Amino acid sequence: MSKSASTDPKTSVMWACACWTDPMQPPEARVSAAIAWMCLTDIPVPGELRAILDDLATEETARL
C-alpha cells in the first residue's frame, strides 16, 4: 500500500514550503503553511520565511 500525500511527511513538508513561498496565496494560507512547515521539519527557519512572517503579521494572522 502506498502512502497518500496527506500521510507522507516529506510530501507535506514540500507542499507547505510551496504554499508559504507562493506570493499568489492569501496571507492566511501562507502563514498557516509556514507554521505547518516549521512543525513538520527540523530544518532551521530560513531568513525568507522570517521575512514573510514579518511582512504578513497582522492582528488577523496572529489569531491563526
C-alpha positions in Angstrom: 0.0 0.0 0.0 1.4 3.4 -0.9 1.3 6.4 1.3 -1.0 9.2 0.3 0.2 12.8 0.2 -1.7 13.6 3.4 0.2 11.0 5.4 3.6 11.3 3.9 5.6 13.8 6.0 8.1 14.5 3.2 5.2 15.4 0.8 3.6 17.5 3.4 6.8 19.5 4.0 7.2 20.1 0.3 3.5 21.2 0.0 3.8 23.6 2.9 7.0 25.1 1.5 5.4 25.6 -1.9 2.5 27.3 -0.2 4.3 29.7 2.1 6.7 30.8 -0.7 3.9 31.4 -3.2 3.0 35.2 -3.2 -0.3 34.4 -5.0 -1.6 32.6 -1.9 -3.6 34.6 0.6 -1.8 35.7 3.7 -3.8 33.3 5.9 -2.8 30.4 3.8 0.9 31.4 3.7 1.1 31.9 7.5 -0.7 28.6 8.1 1.6 26.8 5.7 4.7 28.4 7.3 3.5 27.2 10.8 2.9 23.7 9.3 6.3 23.7 7.7 8.0 24.6 11.0 6.1 21.9 12.8 7.0 19.2 10.2 10.7 19.8 9.8 13.8 20.2 11.9 15.4 22.4 9.2 16.4 25.8 10.6 14.0 28.5 9.7 15.3 30.3 6.6 15.6 34.1 6.5 13.0 34.2 3.7 10.4 32.6 5.9 11.1 35.0 8.8 10.8 37.9 6.4 7.5 36.6 5.0 6.1 36.2 8.5 7.2 39.7 9.5 5.5 41.1 6.3 2.3 39.2 6.9 2.0 39.8 10.6 -1.4 41.4 11.3 -3.9 41.1 14.1 -5.9 38.6 11.9 -2.9 36.3 11.1 -1.8 36.4 14.7 -5.0 34.6 15.6 -4.2 31.7 13.4 
